[in-house]
Amino acid sequence: AQKVTQAQTEISVVEKEDVTLDCVYETRDTTYYLFWYKQPPSGELVFLIRRNSFDEQNEISGRYSWNFQKSTSSFNFTITASQVVDSAVYFCALSEAGLSGTYKYIFGTGTRLKVLA
Amino acid sequence: KAGVTQTPRYLIKTRGQQVTLSCSPISGHRSVSWYQQTPGQGLQFLFEYFSETQRNKGNFPGRFSGRQFSNSRSEMNVSTLELGDSALYLCASRPPSGNTIYFGEGSWLTVV
């Protein structure tokens, strides 16, 4: 069965601190995709990053970085030097190919990040 | 390039009524999916449409239905509303190649 676990319900940090959001997934497929989305109070889920199961290269994009480790089934997300604007709910998601070219997406329960000024 | 557009953004309905929500995908995207987000259940998949056909369906009662038009715009309908249907309903579209889905701002439904 597919599952995405975000054990951290809520994290509070002070501005300029680094923060890591954890994501652990379960899947039987060898081909799958992992995503992170950010949901500000407005409601829209904003796409941040996608990685496929064959690409374990970690990535840095500005203040964001992602650590994908298949050995531990984890896809963690780090914000360096956090800012108040980073305050949002962050969702990790897993996608597998379904029938007829469709994709199933399983979302974690989200981690609410509060960055305090 | 315009993003996914959902209307209405906010609405209040009474138990027993029905509601129709609309979604216009990103231009060129033909796959549209719908999600329900509640504090207790998180993000739950409702259904996916591609080329006017429902391709995938989540575990929701028959009161939840949807359709897609030839221009890829999609609507979802909830009949006989219950208090528990109060939620943020999110629409997402996917490009023809690739599997990243892009979300709209959602429709906040309150059932009283």
HADDOCK unambig.tbl for C-alpha pairs under 7 A between the chains (distance, minus, plus):
assign (segid A and resid 42 and name CA) (segid B and resid 105 and name CA) 6.75 0.50 0.50
assign (segid A and resid 43 and name CA) (segid B and resid 105 and name CA) 5.25 0.50 0.50
assign (segid A and resid 43 and name CA) (segid B and resid 106 and name CA) 6.24 0.50 0.50
assign (segid A and resid 44 and name CA) (segid B and resid 103 and name CA) 6.14 0.50 0.50
assign (segid A and resid 44 and name CA) (segid B and resid 104 and name CA) 5.48 0.50 0.50
assign (segid A and resid 44 and name CA) (segid B and resid 105 and name CA) 3.83 0.50 0.50
assign (segid A and resid 44 and name CA) (segid B and resid 106 and name CA) 6.29 0.50 0.50
assign (segid A and resid 45 and name CA) (segid B and resid 103 and name CA) 5.62 0.50 0.50
assign (segid A and resid 46 and name CA) (segid B and resid 103 and name CA) 6.91 0.50 0.50
assign (segid A and resid 47 and name CA) (segid B and resid 102 and name CA) 6.62 0.50 0.50
assign (segid A and resid 102 and name CA) (segid B and resid 55 and name CA) 6.97 0.50 0.50
assign (segid A and resid 107 and name CA) (segid B and resid 43 and name CA) 6.41 0.50 0.50
assign (segid A and resid 109 and name CA) (segid B and resid 42 and name CA) 5.58 0.50 0.50
